[in-house]
């Protein structure tokens, strides 16, 4: 193009978007489209992909058709374009959400030449009426946003995307621009082949986002960890991704209960609620969005400071795209994923019942995300290798947890040679799991049927376990000594570099992998005591015991009526200094905090100040248990004087579980009247005898009570009387 034309492009950039210069390859990409060439753009989230088709559309004759997968995404893009133009007709959406009148208006604007960008869903393009209409108007070019949806190997495959080429051909012979934020070499090839654009100008930007920090944490007490994490970043914007709608709703409520300004977002919500929640996040009326993957595609919020994955996603492409929503303004974005292998097993179950080829692809994608989570080498290096990019990990500058806290390293030259020999001996026809079993000497059914247990290198690595050999395979892949044949679902092949290594072995540093095998997800929110682990302050605990004894003498009630020992231990761990903090303590409700709290809080305050205690307040998170419908239902049923046996069967619980729950309610300070039930099983004299015992006892221990009455009363009868006593005396 001439200098005059280039300057016109810059003028258009200034006119419509207010920028003086293009970023990266944007100018070359736009020129490619203006020169009527098929164009393929692979550019990470936040790299300025949208500009690559928006600007040429605005300055070309006719209307550009942009295929986009989500209605929310289209709305977002149309609003953005209308903001840079004087006429709202410049951009429109054509999808199932429009009324007949709205659809008619869109078509009129296209005919009159006002509309430069038309966003359509692939389903709308397939309708014959729309195809007939598009053939009657001038089309400037076709753009396919989120083009990875075309590929079966892409993380968000949509079958309807596979038909786009034939539809384009039926409409008009104009250039195509395909754009994606995530494409492995395999996905890139698949897209080009399907769209019949192997001749396209390909522009691939670096996938390295050096302002993003990557970390994987074991999935233990995950909700508590997330609350601690967000509290330390108060007022910052963040997104939390969950795999299920149920988890989105539960987690967003837990966050709100704990004072975090959060809303949920998932496809099960009606469109107006989703739009309202999305706008609240964009307008900074809410700090955190808890969402399924339905949220975020094309959301242009530059200052997202953290992206948390409560559940590990289905593929590394998904992970990369979702984390890419952090730090678009160039500031640091923290990407934290919680990982437990249990989640991978759940995702594998979802693959059952799908066609075999789809299952194989799904498993291969899961294997990659497991490898990323468990690797101890630089996470950035691993991620970029996956997208076909080499990276010098010395440049990571501790922007991932593995570079910040390096794991133990050992010399692995001999082990790598063993691995490469095994790959060759197995004729480069096996996947990672089989090779690990072969080296480890495990006689699996597959190994025996292939008679691989009779080969010379079988069990040559039996001094190491399969976790170790998996690590060797991953690290050899990243170093390019072996490759993974995607076409055959992950079969390990030799590379020339690997053959050279066998010929002339050199030093090879192996990094010890993370081992998450003993991690169990524990998603229970604790009300203080859950995090105690017996690490309470014994000096404070003794002081609280003395105070309790003193108050019990003054009020002439047993000490356990005031606060139970478990509650005092929890206070000695949490150091509560306000009434609100006291209600987070195990077994302390609002009633009990009001009635007995003040002297205990005064003692703790003074103790904390005198001893300069750093309180672990970030450990205290409120539970949803106290708000549960079942608790309310239980109290209502007791108020209606239903027999406890009937209540237990209606809630699908044992009698013991129901008594446990009543006990918890009473111990936390709520009065519950079960006299109607006790009157049925114990006469007045028996009740009085047991009541008098608890009035004078030093402890509420049931074993001691049982011994005192020589077994005259059952444990259940004693427990019910203790509930009656505590309810009347303590609350």
KAZI-V833195 format. One record per residue. N is the residue number from 1. RES is the residue in one small letter. SS is DSSP state (@ for helix, = for strand, . for the rest). OMEGA is omega in degrees with one decimal (NA if undefined). Layout:
N,RES,SS,OMEGA  N,RES,SS,OMEGA
This chain:
1,x,.,-179.1  2,x,.,179.5  3,x,@,-179.8  4,x,@,-179.4  5,x,@,178.9  6,x,@,-179.2  7,x,@,175.2  8,x,@,177.7  9,x,@,178.0  10,x,@,177.7  11,x,@,178.9  12,x,@,178.0  13,x,@,-179.5  14,x,@,-175.6  15,x,@,-172.7  16,x,@,-172.0  17,x,@,175.3  18,x,.,178.7  19,x,.,179.2  20,x,.,179.3  21,x,.,-179.7  22,x,.,176.5  23,x,.,173.0  24,x,.,-176.3  25,x,.,-173.4  26,x,@,-176.0  27,x,@,179.9  28,x,@,179.9  29,x,@,-179.3  30,x,@,177.7  31,x,@,-179.9  32,x,@,-179.7  33,x,@,-179.7  34,x,@,176.9  35,x,.,174.7  36,x,.,178.9  37,x,.,170.4  38,x,.,-172.1  39,x,=,179.8  40,x,=,-175.0  41,x,=,174.3  42,x,=,-173.0  43,x,.,-176.9  44,x,.,176.7  45,x,.,179.2  46,x,.,-177.2  47,x,.,178.6  48,x,.,-179.5  49,x,@,-173.1  50,x,@,179.8  51,x,@,-174.3  52,x,@,175.2  53,x,@,-178.4  54,x,@,-176.8  55,x,@,178.1  56,x,@,178.0  57,x,@,-177.2  58,x,@,-175.1  59,x,@,178.7  60,x,.,173.3  61,x,.,176.9  62,x,.,-176.1  63,x,=,173.8  64,x,=,177.0  65,x,=,-179.2  66,x,=,178.5  67,x,=,-175.2  68,x,.,-170.9  69,x,.,-173.0  70,x,.,178.8  71,x,@,-179.6  72,x,@,-179.7  73,x,@,178.9  74,x,@,-178.4  75,x,@,-179.2  76,x,@,-177.7  77,x,@,179.8  78,x,@,178.1  79,x,@,-178.0  80,x,@,-178.9  81,x,@,178.9  82,x,@,179.4  83,x,@,-177.7  84,x,.,-179.2  85,x,.,179.9  86,x,.,-173.7  87,x,.,-180.0  88,x,@,-178.6  89,x,@,-177.2  90,x,@,-179.4  91,x,=,179.5  92,x,=,173.4  93,x,=,172.1  94,x,=,179.4  95,x,.,-173.2  96,x,.,-177.4  97,x,.,-176.2  98,x,.,173.7  99,x,.,179.6  100,x,@,-179.7  101,x,@,-179.7  102,x,@,179.1  103,x,@,179.5  104,x,@,-180.0  105,x,@,179.3  106,x,@,-176.9  107,x,@,177.2  108,x,@,179.6  109,x,@,178.3  110,x,@,-179.6  111,x,@,-176.6  112,x,.,177.2  113,x,.,-179.0  114,x,.,-172.4  115,x,.,-179.6  116,x,.,179.7  117,x,=,176.6  118,x,=,179.3  119,x,=,-179.6  120,x,=,171.3  121,x,.,-179.5  122,x,@,179.8  123,x,@,-179.9  124,x,@,-178.7  125,x,@,-175.0  126,x,.,-179.1  127,x,.,-175.5  128,x,@,-179.7  129,x,@,179.5  130,x,@,178.7  131,x,@,179.5  132,x,@,-179.7  133,x,@,-176.6  134,x,@,179.1  135,x,@,-177.5  136,x,.,-179.0  137,x,.,-178.8  138,x,.,177.6  139,x,=,-179.2  140,x,=,175.8  141,x,=,174.4  142,x,=,173.3  143,x,=,176.2  144,x,=,177.5  145,x,.,-177.1  146,x,.,-173.1  147,x,@,177.4  148,x,@,177.7  149,x,@,179.8  150,x,@,-170.4  151,x,.,174.8  152,x,.,178.5  153,x,.,177.5  154,x,.,-172.9  155,x,.,-175.7  156,x,.,-173.2  157,x,.,175.6  158,x,.,-177.5  159,x,@,-177.2  160,x,@,177.9  161,x,@,-177.5  162,x,@,-177.0  163,x,@,-171.8  164,x,@,-176.3  165,x,@,-177.7  166,x,@,178.9  167,x,@,178.2  168,x,@,-177.8  169,x,@,179.5  170,x,@,-176.3  171,x,@,-173.8  172,x,.,179.4  173,x,.,179.6  174,x,.,-177.5  175,x,.,178.1  176,x,=,168.5  177,x,=,177.9  178,x,=,-176.7  179,x,=,175.9  180,x,=,178.4  181,x,.,-180.0  182,x,.,175.2  183,x,.,171.0  184,x,.,178.2  185,x,@,-179.3  186,x,@,-179.2  187,x,@,179.1  188,x,@,-178.8  189,x,@,-178.9  190,x,@,-179.9  191,x,@,-177.0  192,x,@,-178.7  193,x,@,-176.7  194,x,@,-179.1  195,x,.,-178.7  196,x,.,-179.8  197,x,.,177.3  198,x,.,179.4  199,x,.,-171.9  200,x,.,166.6  201,x,=,-177.2  202,x,=,177.6  203,x,=,-178.4  204,x,=,178.7  205,x,.,176.3  206,x,.,178.8  207,x,.,-177.2  208,x,.,172.6  209,x,.,-170.6  210,x,.,177.0  211,x,.,179.3  212,x,=,177.0  213,x,=,-177.6  214,x,=,179.1  215,x,=,173.2  216,x,=,-179.7  217,x,=,175.1  218,x,=,-174.9  219,x,.,-179.1  220,x,.,-177.3  221,x,.,-167.0  222,x,@,-177.6  223,x,@,177.6  224,x,@,179.8  225,x,@,-179.7  226,x,@,-180.0  227,x,@,177.3  228,x,@,-177.1  229,x,@,-175.9  230,x,@,-179.9  231,x,@,179.2  232,x,.,-179.0  233,x,.,-175.0  234,x,.,177.5  235,x,.,179.5  236,x,.,179.1  237,x,=,178.8  238,x,=,176.4  239,x,=,174.8  240,x,=,-179.7  241,x,=,175.0  242,x,.,-178.6  243,x,.,-176.3  244,x,.,178.1  245,x,@,-178.5  246,x,@,-179.8  247,x,@,177.3  248,x,@,-176.4  249,x,@,-178.9  250,x,@,-176.2  251,x,@,-179.6  252,x,@,178.1  253,x,@,177.5  254,x,@,179.9  255,x,@,-179.8  256,x,@,179.2  257,x,@,-179.0  258,x,.,171.1  259,x,.,179.0  260,x,.,-176.2  261,x,.,-172.4  262,x,=,174.0  263,x,=,178.1  264,x,=,177.9  265,x,=,173.9  266,x,.,-172.5  267,x,.,-179.8  268,x,.,177.9  269,x,.,177.7  270,x,.,-172.0  271,x,@,-176.7  272,x,@,177.6  273,x,@,179.7  274,x,@,-178.4  275,x,@,-179.2  276,x,@,-179.3  277,x,@,178.7  278,x,@,-180.0  279,x,@,179.0  280,x,@,178.7  281,x,@,-178.9  282,x,@,-178.1  283,x,.,178.0  284,x,.,172.4  285,x,.,179.0  286,x,.,-175.6  287,x,.,-170.3  288,x,=,171.8  289,x,=,173.8  290,x,=,-168.0  291,x,=,164.8  292,x,.,-176.6  293,x,.,177.1  294,x,.,-175.4  295,x,.,166.3  296,x,.,-177.6  297,x,.,178.5  298,x,.,178.6  299,x,.,-174.0  300,x,.,175.2  301,x,.,-170.2  302,x,.,-168.8  303,x,.,173.4  304,x,=,-173.2  305,x,=,176.5  306,x,=,172.5  307,x,=,-178.9  308,x,=,171.8  309,x,=,175.9  310,x,.,176.4  311,x,.,178.9  312,x,.,-177.2  313,x,.,-173.4  314,x,.,-178.3  315,x,.,177.4  316,x,@,175.9  317,x,@,178.3  318,x,@,-178.1  319,x,@,-177.5  320,x,@,-177.8  321,x,@,-178.2  322,x,@,177.7  323,x,@,-179.1  324,x,.,178.0  325,x,.,177.3  326,x,.,169.4  327,x,.,179.9  328,x,.,178.6  329,x,.,-179.7  330,x,.,176.5  331,x,.,-176.5  332,x,.,172.8  333,x,=,-178.8  334,x,=,-177.3  335,x,=,-175.7  336,x,=,177.4  337,x,=,175.2  338,x,=,-171.9  339,x,=,169.3  340,x,.,-176.0  341,x,@,178.6  342,x,@,179.3  343,x,@,179.1  344,x,@,178.6  345,x,@,177.3  346,x,@,-179.0  347,x,@,177.7  348,x,@,179.1  349,x,@,179.8  350,x,@,-178.1  351,x,@,-176.6  352,x,.,178.8  353,x,.,177.3  354,x,.,177.7  355,x,.,-173.8  356,x,@,-178.5  357,x,@,179.9  358,x,@,177.4  359,x,@,-178.7  360,x,@,179.1  361,x,@,-179.7  362,x,@,-179.8  363,x,@,179.7  364,x,@,179.0  365,x,@,177.4  366,x,@,179.1  367,x,@,-179.0  368,x,@,-178.5  369,x,@,175.3  370,x,@,-179.2  371,x,@,178.3  372,x,@,-176.6  373,x,@,-172.3  374,x,@,-177.3  375,x,.,176.5  376,x,.,175.1  377,x,.,-178.9  378,x,.,-177.0  379,x,@,179.4  380,x,@,178.8  381,x,@,-178.5  382,x,@,-177.8  383,x,@,-177.7  384,x,@,176.0  385,x,@,-179.7  386,x,@,179.6  387,x,.,173.8  388,x,.,-177.3  389,x,.,177.5  390,x,.,-176.0  391,x,.,177.0  392,x,.,-172.5  393,x,@,177.0  394,x,@,-180.0  395,x,@,-176.7  396,x,@,178.0  397,x,.,177.9  398,x,.,177.5  399,x,.,167.0  400,x,=,-175.0  401,x,@,-178.3  402,x,@,176.6  403,x,@,179.8  404,x,@,180.0  405,x,.,-173.4  406,x,.,178.1  407,x,.,-179.1  408,x,.,-180.0  409,x,=,178.5  410,x,=,175.3  411,x,=,-173.9  412,x,.,-176.7  413,x,@,-176.2  414,x,@,-179.3  415,x,@,179.3  416,x,@,177.7  417,x,@,178.0  418,x,@,179.9  419,x,@,-177.0  420,x,@,176.8  421,x,@,180.0  422,x,@,179.9  423,x,@,-179.8  424,x,@,-176.7  425,x,@,178.4  426,x,.,173.0  427,x,.,177.5  428,x,.,-177.2  429,x,.,-175.6  430,x,.,178.4  431,x,.,-172.4  432,x,@,-176.6  433,x,@,-179.7  434,x,@,-178.9  435,x,@,178.2  436,x,@,178.9  437,x,@,-180.0  438,x,@,-178.9  439,x,@,-177.3  440,x,@,179.7  441,x,.,-179.2  442,x,.,-176.3  443,x,.,178.7  444,x,.,178.3  445,x,@,-178.1  446,x,@,-179.1  447,x,@,-179.7  448,x,@,-177.1  449,x,@,176.9  450,x,.,-175.6  451,x,.,178.5  452,x,@,178.2  453,x,@,179.1  454,x,@,-178.7  455,x,.,-175.9  456,x,.,-175.2  457,x,.,177.6  458,x,.,179.5  459,x,.,179.6  460,x,.,179.1  461,x,.,-174.2  462,x,.,177.4  463,x,.,175.8  464,x,.,179.2  465,x,.,-175.5  466,x,@,177.0  467,x,@,-179.9  468,x,@,-176.4  469,x,@,174.2  470,x,@,179.2  471,x,@,179.7  472,x,@,179.4  473,x,@,-178.6  474,x,@,-175.2  475,x,@,175.8  476,x,@,176.0  477,x,@,-177.3  478,x,@,179.6  479,x,.,174.5  480,x,.,178.3  481,x,.,175.2  482,x,=,176.3  483,x,=,-178.4  484,x,=,-179.5  485,x,=,-175.8  486,x,@,-178.4  487,x,@,-179.5  488,x,@,171.6  489,x,.,169.7  490,x,.,175.5  491,x,=,-177.2  492,x,=,-179.9  493,x,=,174.0  494,x,=,170.5  495,x,.,177.6  496,x,@,179.5  497,x,@,178.2  498,x,@,177.2  499,x,@,178.5  500,x,@,-179.0  501,x,@,179.6  502,x,@,179.6  503,x,@,-174.9  504,x,.,-178.0  505,x,.,178.0  506,x,.,179.9  507,x,.,179.6  508,x,.,-178.5  509,x,=,175.2  510,x,=,177.8  511,x,=,179.7  512,x,.,-175.9  513,x,.,170.1  514,x,.,175.9  515,x,.,-178.7  516,x,.,-171.4  517,x,.,-178.6  518,x,.,-178.3  519,x,.,173.3  520,x,.,177.3  521,x,.,176.1  522,x,.,-170.9  523,x,.,-178.0  524,x,.,174.0  525,x,.,-179.8  526,x,.,170.6  527,x,.,179.2  528,x,.,-166.6  529,x,@,-177.3  530,x,@,-176.7  531,x,@,-169.0  532,x,.,177.0  533,x,.,178.0  534,x,.,-176.1  535,x,.,-177.2  536,x,.,-177.6  537,x,.,-172.7  538,x,@,-179.6  539,x,@,178.5  540,x,@,-178.6  541,x,@,179.0  542,x,@,179.4  543,x,@,179.0  544,x,@,176.5  545,x,@,179.7  546,x,@,179.8  547,x,@,-179.7  548,x,@,-179.1  549,x,@,-179.3  550,x,@,-179.3  551,x,@,-178.9  552,x,@,177.4  553,x,@,-178.7  554,x,@,-175.2  555,x,@,-179.6  556,x,.,174.3  557,x,.,179.5  558,x,.,-177.5  559,x,@,-174.9  560,x,@,177.9  561,x,@,-176.9  562,x,@,172.9  563,x,.,178.0  564,x,.,-175.3  565,x,@,179.2  566,x,@,179.3  567,x,@,179.5  568,x,@,178.1  569,x,@,179.7  570,x,@,175.9  571,x,@,-178.4  572,x,@,176.5  573,x,@,-174.2  574,x,@,-176.8  575,x,.,178.8  576,x,.,179.3  577,x,.,175.0  578,x,.,179.8  579,x,@,-179.7  580,x,@,178.3  581,x,@,-179.8  582,x,@,179.9  583,x,.,174.1  584,x,.,-178.0  585,x,.,180.0  586,x,.,175.3  587,x,.,179.8  588,x,.,175.4  589,x,.,-177.0  590,x,@,-179.3  591,x,@,-178.2  592,x,@,179.1  593,x,@,179.3  594,x,@,-171.9  595,x,@,-172.3  596,x,@,-167.3  597,x,@,-167.4  598,x,@,-177.4  599,x,@,179.8  600,x,@,178.8  601,x,@,178.6  602,x,@,180.0  603,x,@,-178.0  604,x,@,179.8  605,x,@,-178.4  606,x,@,-178.5  607,x,@,-179.2  608,x,@,-178.6  609,x,@,-177.2  610,x,@,-174.5  611,x,.,179.9  612,x,.,-177.9  613,x,.,171.6  614,x,.,-173.0  615,x,.,180.0  616,x,.,-174.7  617,x,@,177.5  618,x,@,177.9  619,x,@,-172.9  620,x,.,175.0  621,x,.,-177.1  622,x,.,-179.1  623,x,.,172.5  624,x,.,-175.6  625,x,@,-176.0  626,x,@,-178.7  627,x,@,-170.4  628,x,.,178.9  629,x,@,-177.9  630,x,@,179.5  631,x,@,179.0  632,x,@,-179.7  633,x,@,-179.8  634,x,@,-179.6  635,x,@,178.9  636,x,@,179.5  637,x,@,177.1  638,x,@,177.2  639,x,@,178.7  640,x,.,177.0  641,x,.,175.3  642,x,.,176.4  643,x,.,-177.0  644,x,@,178.7  645,x,@,179.3  646,x,@,179.6  647,x,@,-177.2  648,x,@,-178.6  649,x,@,179.8  650,x,@,179.3  651,x,.,178.2  652,x,.,-178.0  653,x,.,176.4  654,x,.,177.8  655,x,@,-178.2  656,x,@,179.7  657,x,@,179.2  658,x,@,178.2  659,x,@,176.8  660,x,@,-176.7  661,x,@,178.2  662,x,@,179.9  663,x,@,179.4  664,x,@,-179.4  665,x,@,-178.3  666,x,@,-178.3  667,x,@,179.9  668,x,.,169.3  669,x,.,178.3  670,x,.,-179.5  671,x,.,178.9  672,x,.,-176.4  673,x,.,178.5  674,x,.,-179.5  675,x,@,-177.3  676,x,@,-177.5  677,x,@,-179.3  678,x,@,179.8  679,x,@,179.8  680,x,@,-173.4  681,x,@,-180.0  682,x,.,177.5  683,x,.,-171.7  684,x,@,-178.1  685,x,@,179.1  686,x,@,-179.8  687,x,@,-178.2  688,x,@,-179.2  689,x,@,-177.8  690,x,@,-178.9  691,x,@,179.9  692,x,@,-179.7  693,x,@,-178.3  694,x,@,179.2  695,x,@,-175.0  696,x,@,-175.3  697,x,.,176.3  698,x,.,-175.9  699,x,.,177.8  700,x,.,-178.0  701,x,.,-176.1  702,x,@,179.6  703,x,@,179.2  704,x,@,179.1  705,x,@,-179.3  706,x,@,179.4  707,x,@,-178.9  708,x,@,-178.0  709,x,.,178.4  710,x,.,175.9  711,x,.,179.3  712,x,.,-179.4  713,x,.,178.0  714,x,.,178.7  715,x,@,-179.3  716,x,@,178.9  717,x,@,179.4  718,x,@,179.7  719,x,@,-178.9  720,x,@,178.1  721,x,@,177.5  722,x,@,176.7  723,x,@,179.6  724,x,@,-178.6  725,x,@,-177.9  726,x,@,-178.3  727,x,@,-177.3  728,x,@,-174.9  729,x,@,-171.9  730,x,@,-172.1  731,x,.,NA
